[in-house]
Amino acid sequence: VTVKEIKESGIIEYYVLGLLSEKEVNEVRGYLEKYPELQQDYKDIQSAMRMYAKANGVPPRDGLTKDITEYIKNNSEDAFINKKTSTENSQSSKKYQYL
Amino acid sequence: LKLDQQILLKLRKRDQSGLTLLYENYLNALNGIAFNILNSKSHSEDAIQRAFLKIWNNIDQYDESKSTLFTWMAQITRNTAIDIKRLKSFENENKSESLDPSVHKGETSQIDTDKMDVASLIAGMDKKYAFVIEQLYLKGYSQSELSDEFDIPLGTIKTRVKKGIEILRTRLKDEKKFMLGFLALILIILIIF
């Protein structure tokens, strides 16, 4: 298969959209490794879909972020880092805001 | 992309502030995917929570060389929402109860205000291109489901997806050009004064 054929087939678009079978996924991953010139195309398609998803974004209700964090805390396989480090981090992110 | 690296670093260190960055930058978009697939606030919240837990638990398996962070997270969210949708439709079939229509009405009118951005993004795009992308990427349809339900041949779907995404890519490039032009203009004004 040539690079041109791969580009024209639309298989990379389907890969980014998550519509391929496992076999096809491996096929595309093989192409991406074999032909570095596909990388720009792949990158652009991903950026386009991210922009599309953001444009179609739905704001979560108030407090959902808190609930997600709580849900992760209750169900995750490993704990969050200790409190001391997280306060350090929140300070550094505050600093970042002022910059 | 620097932002993504920052998020990754924090998440891999199990630092909660990585989650905050995720919420700020990607929650709306991921929530949009979940909501579009499930068309219910409570179900999409369920999907989003499960998806974020998977993202948190599997962050070490995410490979930066294989896809961008958003593509990876969007696929997790999509698959999680589709799983819930299948489960719920199975439950509903057995209960033969319909969802409360009043709840649905409220939800739909709320999203309409956010559709403004989309409208400009897909403005001028042939409706048939916009339709297939919306159904496949946002509504969680598979190619064969879309083909069967709307009687569009699989090859035609593929061509339309490709053309639609090409238009989105052009829009993205135009936007970048516009931003660069805008920055250049500011720079010139600063230099002059």
Interface residues (C-beta under 8 A of the other chain):
Chain A: S9 G10 E13 Y14 V16 L17 G18 L19 R29 K43 D44 I45 Q46 S47 A48 M49 R50 M51 Y52 A53 K54 A55 N56 G57 V58 P59 P60 R61 L64 T65 D67 I68 T69 Y71 I72 N75 S76 E77 D78 A79 F80 I81 T85 S86 N89 S90 S93
Chain B: K10 K13 R14 D15 Q16 S17 L19 T20 Y23 L27 N28 A29 L30 N31 G32 I33 F35 N36 K41 S44 E45 I48 Q49 F52 L53 W56 N57 K66 S67 T68 F70 T71 A74 Q75 R78 N79 I111 D114 K115 D117 V118 L121 I133 L136 Y137 L138 S142 Q143 K158 T159 V161 K162 I165 L168 R169 R171 L172 E175
